[in-house]
Amino acid sequence: MRKLFSLLLIAMSITTARAQGTGAMRQACGDDVRTLCSGIMPGGGRIKQCMIEKFDKLSDVCKTALKEAKAQQSGK
């Protein structure tokens, strides 16, 4: 159940970050995307899906940024 919640959190946060165009999210998660999802062609939600599948391997900085983006979305 905890993993499902984490996966939902990351999916929502990535979508929110993309919609808001936050540079902070890109900065926090950029290295993770390049490292964990380097072979993934952008578009069609493929990067987001890759990050969801590799959530456990994301850096703490990226996870924190995702949680903050989710908190900002909830606060609006």
C-alpha distances in whole Angstrom, upper triangle without the diagonal:
4,5,5,6,9,10,11,12,14,15,17,18,20,21,22,24,26,27,28,30,29,31,28,25,27,29,26,24,27,28,24,25,28,27,24,25,28,29,27,30,29,28,26,23,23,23,20,18,20,18,15,15,16,14,14,18,19,21,20,23,21,18,20,22,19,17,21,21,18,20,23,22,21,24,26
4,5,5,6,9,10,10,12,14,15,16,18,20,21,22,24,26,27,28,26,28,26,23,25,26,23,21,25,25,21,22,26,25,22,23,27,28,26,29,28,28,26,23,23,22,19,18,18,16,13,14,15,12,12,15,16,18,17,19,18,14,16,18,16,14,18,19,16,17,21,20,19,22,25
4,5,5,6,9,10,11,12,14,15,16,18,20,21,22,24,25,26,25,26,24,21,23,24,21,19,22,22,19,19,23,21,18,19,23,24,23,25,24,25,23,20,19,19,16,14,15,13,10,10,11,9,9,13,13,16,16,18,16,13,16,18,15,14,18,18,16,18,21,20,20,23,25
4,5,5,6,9,10,11,12,14,15,17,18,20,21,23,24,25,25,26,25,21,23,25,22,20,23,24,20,20,24,23,20,20,24,25,23,25,24,23,21,18,18,18,15,13,15,13,10,11,13,11,12,15,15,18,18,20,18,15,17,18,15,15,18,18,15,18,21,19,18,22,24
4,5,5,6,9,10,11,12,14,15,16,18,20,21,22,24,23,25,23,20,22,24,21,19,22,23,20,21,24,24,21,21,25,26,24,26,24,24,22,19,20,19,15,15,16,14,11,13,14,11,12,16,15,18,17,18,16,13,15,16,13,12,15,15,12,14,17,16,15,18,20
4,5,5,6,9,10,10,12,14,15,16,18,20,21,22,20,22,20,17,19,20,17,16,19,20,16,17,21,20,17,18,22,23,21,24,22,22,21,17,18,16,13,13,14,11,8,11,11,8,9,12,12,14,13,15,13,10,12,13,10,9,13,13,11,13,16,16,15,19,21
4,5,5,6,9,10,11,12,14,15,17,18,20,21,20,22,20,17,18,20,18,15,18,19,16,16,19,19,16,16,20,21,18,21,19,19,18,14,14,13,10,9,11,9,6,8,9,7,10,12,12,15,15,16,14,11,14,14,11,11,15,14,12,15,18,16,17,20,21
4,6,5,6,8,10,11,12,14,15,17,18,20,19,21,20,17,19,21,19,17,20,21,18,18,21,22,19,19,22,23,20,22,20,19,18,14,15,15,11,11,13,11,8,11,13,11,13,16,15,17,17,18,15,13,15,15,11,11,14,13,10,13,16,14,14,17,18
4,6,5,6,9,10,10,12,14,15,16,18,17,19,17,14,16,18,16,15,18,19,17,17,21,21,18,19,22,24,21,23,20,20,19,15,17,15,12,12,14,11,9,13,13,10,13,15,13,15,14,15,12,10,11,11,8,7,10,9,7,10,12,11,11,15,16
4,5,5,6,8,10,10,12,14,15,16,15,16,15,11,13,16,13,11,14,16,13,13,17,17,15,15,18,20,18,19,17,17,16,13,13,12,8,10,11,8,6,10,10,8,11,13,10,13,13,13,10,8,10,10,6,8,11,9,8,12,13,12,14,17,18
4,5,5,6,9,10,11,12,14,15,15,17,17,13,15,17,16,13,16,18,15,14,18,19,16,15,18,20,17,18,15,15,13,10,11,10,7,8,10,8,7,10,12,10,14,15,13,16,16,16,13,12,14,13,9,11,13,11,10,13,15,13,14,17,18
4,6,5,6,9,10,11,12,14,14,17,16,13,15,18,16,15,17,20,17,16,20,21,19,18,21,23,20,20,18,17,15,12,14,13,10,11,14,12,10,14,15,13,16,18,16,18,18,17,14,13,14,12,9,10,12,9,7,11,11,9,11,14,14
4,5,5,6,8,10,10,12,11,13,12,9,12,14,13,12,14,17,15,15,18,19,18,17,20,22,19,20,17,17,16,13,15,13,10,12,14,11,11,15,15,12,16,17,14,15,15,14,11,10,11,9,5,7,8,6,5,9,9,8,10,13,14
4,5,5,6,9,10,10,10,12,12,8,10,13,12,10,12,15,13,12,15,17,15,14,17,19,16,16,14,13,13,10,12,10,7,10,11,9,10,13,14,12,15,16,13,15,15,14,11,11,12,10,7,10,11,8,9,12,12,11,14,16,16
4,5,5,6,9,10,11,14,14,11,12,16,15,13,15,18,17,15,18,20,18,17,19,21,17,17,14,13,12,9,12,11,8,11,13,12,12,15,16,15,19,19,17,19,19,18,14,14,16,13,10,13,13,10,10,13,13,10,13,16,15
4,5,5,6,8,9,12,12,10,12,15,15,14,16,19,18,17,20,22,21,20,22,24,21,20,17,16,16,13,16,14,11,15,17,14,14,18,19,17,20,21,18,19,19,17,14,14,14,12,9,11,11,7,8,11,9,7,11,13,12
4,5,5,6,5,8,9,6,8,11,11,11,13,16,15,14,17,20,19,18,20,22,19,19,16,15,16,13,15,13,11,15,16,14,15,18,18,16,20,20,16,17,17,15,12,13,13,10,8,11,10,7,9,12,10,9,13,14,14
4,5,5,7,9,11,9,9,13,13,12,13,16,16,14,17,19,19,17,19,20,17,17,13,12,13,11,13,12,10,14,15,14,15,18,19,18,21,21,18,19,20,17,14,16,16,13,11,14,14,10,12,15,13,12,16,17,16
4,6,8,11,13,11,12,16,16,16,16,20,20,18,20,23,22,21,22,24,21,20,16,14,15,13,16,15,13,17,18,17,18,21,22,20,24,24,21,22,22,20,17,18,18,15,13,16,15,11,12,15,13,11,14,16,14
4,5,9,11,10,11,14,15,15,16,20,20,18,21,24,23,22,24,25,23,22,18,17,18,16,19,17,15,19,20,18,19,23,23,21,25,25,21,22,22,19,17,18,17,13,13,15,13,10,12,14,11,10,14,14,13
4,6,9,8,9,12,13,13,13,17,18,16,18,21,21,20,21,23,21,20,16,16,17,16,18,16,15,18,19,18,19,23,22,21,24,24,20,20,21,18,16,17,17,13,13,16,14,11,14,16,13,13,17,18,16
4,5,6,7,9,10,11,12,15,16,15,17,20,20,20,21,23,21,21,18,18,19,17,19,16,15,19,19,17,19,22,21,20,22,22,18,18,18,15,13,15,14,10,11,14,12,9,12,14,12,12,16,16,16
4,5,5,6,8,10,10,13,15,14,16,18,19,19,19,22,21,21,17,18,21,19,20,16,16,20,20,17,20,23,21,20,23,21,18,17,17,14,12,15,14,11,12,15,13,12,15,17,15,16,19,19,19
4,5,5,6,8,10,12,14,14,16,18,19,19,20,23,22,22,19,20,22,20,21,17,16,20,20,17,19,22,20,18,20,19,16,14,14,10,10,12,11,8,10,12,10,10,13,14,13,15,18,18,18
4,5,5,6,8,11,11,11,14,16,16,16,17,20,19,19,16,18,19,16,17,14,13,16,16,13,15,18,17,15,17,17,13,12,13,10,7,10,10,6,7,10,9,8,11,13,12,13,17,17,18
4,6,5,5,9,10,9,11,13,14,14,15,18,16,17,14,16,18,15,16,12,12,16,15,13,16,18,17,16,18,17,13,13,14,11,9,12,13,9,10,14,13,12,15,17,16,17,20,21,21
4,6,5,8,10,10,11,13,15,15,16,19,19,19,17,19,21,19,19,15,15,19,17,15,18,20,18,17,19,17,13,12,13,10,9,12,12,9,12,15,14,13,16,18,17,19,22,22,23
4,6,7,8,10,12,13,14,15,16,19,19,20,18,20,22,19,19,15,15,17,16,13,16,18,16,14,16,14,10,9,9,6,5,9,9,6,9,12,11,11,14,16,16,17,20,21,22
4,6,5,6,9,10,10,11,13,16,15,17,15,17,19,16,15,11,11,14,12,10,12,15,12,11,13,12,8,8,10,7,5,8,10,8,9,12,13,12,15,17,17,18,21,22,23
4,5,5,6,9,10,10,11,14,14,15,13,16,18,16,15,11,12,15,13,11,14,16,14,14,16,14,10,10,13,10,8,12,13,11,12,16,16,15,18,20,20,21,24,25,25
4,5,5,6,8,10,10,14,14,16,15,18,20,18,16,13,14,16,14,12,15,16,13,14,15,12,9,9,12,10,9,12,14,13,14,17,18,18,20,22,23,24,26,28,28
4,5,5,6,8,9,12,13,15,14,17,19,16,14,11,12,13,10,8,12,12,10,10,11,8,6,7,10,10,8,10,13,12,12,16,17,17,18,21,22,22,25,26,28
4,5,5,5,7,10,9,11,11,13,15,13,11,7,9,11,8,7,11,12,10,11,13,11,9,10,13,13,10,12,15,14,13,17,18,17,19,22,22,22,25,27,27
4,6,6,5,9,9,11,11,15,17,15,13,10,12,14,11,11,14,15,12,14,16,13,11,12,16,15,13,15,18,16,17,20,21,20,22,25,25,25,28,30,31
4,6,6,9,11,13,14,18,20,17,15,12,14,15,11,11,14,14,11,13,14,10,10,11,14,14,13,15,18,17,17,20,22,22,23,26,27,27,29,31,32
4,6,8,9,13,13,16,18,15,12,10,11,11,8,8,11,10,7,10,11,8,8,10,14,15,12,14,17,17,16,19,21,21,22,25,26,26,28,30,31
4,6,5,9,10,13,14,12,9,7,9,10,6,7,11,10,9,11,13,11,11,13,17,17,14,16,19,18,17,20,22,21,22,25,26,25,28,30,31
4,6,8,10,13,16,14,11,9,12,13,10,11,14,14,12,15,17,14,14,15,19,19,16,18,21,20,20,23,25,23,25,28,28,28,31,33,33
4,7,9,13,15,14,10,10,13,13,10,12,15,14,13,17,18,16,16,19,22,22,19,21,24,23,22,26,27,26,27,30,31,30,32,35,35
4,6,9,11,10,7,7,10,10,8,10,13,12,13,15,18,16,16,19,22,22,18,20,23,22,20,24,25,23,24,28,28,27,30,32,32
4,7,9,10,7,7,11,11,10,13,15,15,16,18,21,20,19,21,24,24,20,22,25,23,22,25,27,24,25,29,29,27,30,33,32
4,7,7,6,6,9,11,10,12,14,15,16,18,21,20,18,20,23,22,19,20,23,21,19,23,24,21,22,26,25,24,27,29,29
4,5,6,7,9,11,12,13,15,16,18,19,22,22,20,23,25,24,20,22,24,22,20,23,24,21,22,26,25,23,26,28,27
4,6,8,9,9,12,13,14,15,18,19,22,22,21,24,26,25,21,22,25,22,20,23,24,21,21,25,25,22,25,28,27
4,6,5,6,9,10,11,12,14,15,19,19,17,20,22,22,18,19,21,19,16,19,21,18,18,22,22,20,22,25,24
4,5,5,6,9,10,10,12,14,17,17,16,19,22,21,18,18,21,20,17,21,22,20,20,24,24,22,25,28,27
4,5,5,6,9,10,11,12,15,14,13,16,18,18,14,15,18,16,14,18,20,17,18,22,22,21,23,26,26
4,5,5,6,9,10,10,14,14,12,15,17,17,13,13,16,15,12,15,17,15,15,19,19,17,20,23,23
4,5,5,6,9,10,13,14,13,16,19,19,15,15,18,17,14,17,20,18,17,21,22,20,22,25,25
4,5,5,6,8,11,11,11,14,17,17,14,14,18,17,15,18,20,19,19,22,23,22,24,27,28
4,5,5,6,9,9,8,11,13,14,10,11,14,13,11,14,17,15,15,19,20,19,21,24,25
4,5,5,9,10,9,13,15,16,12,11,15,14,12,14,17,15,15,18,20,19,20,23,24
4,6,8,9,10,14,16,18,14,14,17,17,15,17,20,19,18,22,24,22,24,27,28
4,6,5,7,10,13,15,12,11,15,16,14,16,19,19,18,21,23,23,24,27,28
4,5,5,9,10,12,10,8,12,13,11,12,16,16,15,18,20,20,21,24,25
4,6,8,10,13,11,9,13,15,13,14,17,18,18,20,22,22,23,26,28
4,6,9,12,10,10,13,15,14,15,18,19,19,21,24,24,25,27,29
4,7,8,6,7,10,11,10,12,15,15,16,19,20,21,22,24,26
4,5,5,6,9,10,11,12,14,16,17,18,20,21,23,24,26
4,5,5,6,9,10,10,12,14,15,16,18,20,21,22,25
4,6,5,6,9,10,11,12,14,15,17,18,20,21,23
4,5,5,6,9,10,11,12,14,15,17,18,20,22
4,5,5,6,9,10,11,12,14,15,17,18,20
4,5,5,6,9,10,10,12,14,15,16,19
4,5,5,6,9,10,10,12,14,15,17
4,5,5,6,9,10,11,12,14,16
4,5,5,6,9,10,10,12,15
4,5,5,6,9,10,10,13
4,5,5,6,9,10,11
4,5,5,6,9,10
4,5,5,6,9
4,5,5,7
4,5,6
4,6
4
